């Protein structure tokens, strides 16, 4: 495969990327909270949504901890 130099500027619309990740996380978390329980507690719903949103954000962001 021949390498081709590409000179272009790409701008990521960070707000859109983050919104999509949060929306997908909320939907996934909501479904996950209701997967095995018909009426999950508000705490279970919040926990499932929080976990799913953080997982979705982890897919589009890199978190570097400072020592």
Buried (B, 14 or more C-beta within 10 A) or exposed (E): EEEEEEEEEEEEEEEEBBEEBBEBBBBBBBEBBBEEEEEBEEEBBEBBBEBBBBBBBEEEEEEEEEE
